Amino acid sequence: MKHALTASLAFAVLSIAPAAAQTSTPSFIRTHADIIAITHVTVIDGAGAAPRADQTVLIDHGRIAAIGRHVRIPAHAEQIEGRGKTLIPGMVGMHEHLFAPAPIAGPLIGQEQFITAPLLYLASGVTTARTTGSMDPYGDLGIKREIDAGRAVGPDLDLTTPYLDGSPPSIPQLYPLRDAEDARETIRFWHARGFTSVKAYANITPDELHAAIDEAHRLGMKITGHLCSVGYEQAIAFGIDNLEHGPFVSPDGDLDPQRVNGTCQSPTGVGQGAISRDIVPNVAWDDPQLTHLIQVMVAHHVPLTSTLSVIEGGSRLDLNRNPRLRTLLAPAAWENINRAREAERARDGLIQMRLQKEMQFERAFAAAGGILMVGCDPTGDAHTIAGLGDQRNVELLVQAGFTIPQVIRFATLNGAAFEGRASEIGSIEIGKRADLVLLNGDLIHDVNVIERPEIVFKNGVGYDSEAIYASISGQVGLH
């Protein structure tokens, strides 16, 4: 009860603060000096360059003003000792949500995380996030409004419309589109209310998807897809901008020769789960059809959003590996995750095979020149939560065989470029906005240091990660 009152009170205070007041929660701010020098730090710049040791990064009024070993530090600058620490750009999460699965048995019910999700993202180093599907659109608009006005703390948000799904919808909360014109009308409605991206989902029909892509582009929006009923190559031919998860997770239905065309139905059952069960054991990661898909994605500049943390599960998932998870989760949420994990035991072989094949596919995609972006998708069995899931993605991509500078680029600059913001954020370069994460340790020699953010800078204001985590202890999964 004490923690719930603390977070609720913090939000209440922010909600009545005048817009012109300090733009952040004072109790979370570690530094907001006009000029800040982070000294003797190792820099991983997000552009893919080799790490640079013993650097000084100078922040001047929210912008990166200098980087190097011999930077002149103004006498009145606030200095932060970075010896033994690592500085990376703020992460640009490209598959995030402001809801989480309700901690109850039964079908997925998305429950808005109005307080905890924005705080978790920022504390964990995510300074920009695309929501990639809404369950509570007016709640999402409200969260963004409060953050933009400085009355709440969180990342910059690119809000994605409610899922565009066909009939019947994959999740009970979703609205089932009636036809192609309904897809157009739906996008127009949410665009007029402030949404900036579009998400197509598993049961959308080809006609609905084609119309949605056309309407989104007409309005200057980008559209991504978690597909099943429409094959990846057909979606690319329609002009889709991005694909989510990968062909073994968001199943590329074209890989199942027995799938009913234009639907998410397989001889072994209805829905993407059934198609995944057919594809995962029967299609090799280097199958000629997938090799061709990679060529098509690269030729059409269609990025893939990697979401490895949400598909990690079964026997390899250690819920106690990061003790912060249990500390943050509400007891009911923790119990629900453990129940779900027990239910996974019968599918353990399929779960491990899916993760390994998806890792191999992503390596091949990147090696061929494909653009990987990263997001955590805090849904599934709910063990993946906002922010912490983004950190875990970094670790899993390194396990998949990528170098740390590569992975940091996937998680930062690639997403910024897709968002059209690479001139402002996504890498540590002079003139860019100071969206940065100071990690307590040497990330190059220990990837788990990604879980130890000390200060997260957003627009030059430094937030204390531990203070934010402490403020929502025991509440995640409830609100």
Number of C-alpha atoms within 10 A of each C-alpha: 7 9 14 16 12 14 19 15 12 18 19 13 13 24 15 9 16 12 14 9 11 12 18 20 17 13 12 18 18 17 18 18 18 15 22 27 25 21 22 20 26 26 26 25 23 29 19 17 12 14 17 15 17 18 22 25 29 27 27 19 17 23 21 24 20 21 19 17 15 10 15 11 18 12 8 10 16 17 17 16 12 23 17 15 22 27 29 27 32 30 35 34 33 30 24 33 29 31 29 28 23 22 22 13 10 7 11 18 19 21 17 24 25 17 22 25 27 26 23 24 27 30 31 28 35 34 28 27 27 23 25 28 27 26 21 18 20 13 16 23 16 13 24 22 14 17 19 17 19 21 26 25 27 27 27 18 24 20 25 28 28 25 26 29 26 25 14 14 18 20 16 12 15 20 18 20 23 15 16 18 14 16 27 20 15 18 25 17 13 18 20 10 12 16 22 21 24 28 27 28 26 25 28 34 26 20 15 23 32 21 21 29 25 17 21 21 16 11 13 11 18 21 25 25 28 28 29 29 28 26 20 26 17 14 20 19 11 17 18 26 22 22 24 27 25 22 29 27 27 21 31 25 30 22 22 22 11 14 21 14 17 17 21 26 22 22 12 13 14 13 18 24 18 16 29 24 21 23 22 23 14 12 16 15 21 13 13 11 14 19 15 13 18 23 16 17 23 18 11 15 15 21 23 26 26 26 29 29 27 25 22 22 23 20 15 10 14 10 17 9 9 13 9 15 20 18 17 22 21 20 17 16 24 21 14 20 21 15 13 16 19 11 13 17 13 10 13 16 13 16 21 18 14 23 22 17 21 24 23 16 23 27 17 17 22 18 11 14 14 22 21 21 28 31 36 29 32 26 21 17 21 22 28 26 29 32 27 24 25 33 26 25 25 28 22 19 24 17 12 18 13 18 14 23 21 20 22 29 27 29 30 29 27 25 29 25 16 17 18 11 13 16 14 17 29 33 28 26 21 15 16 19 25 31 29 28 29 27 24 19 24 18 24 17 9 11 19 16 18 26 23 19 23 22 25 30 28 24 19 23 23 25 28 19 24 15 15 22 20 15 22 24 20 22 22 25 25 22 17
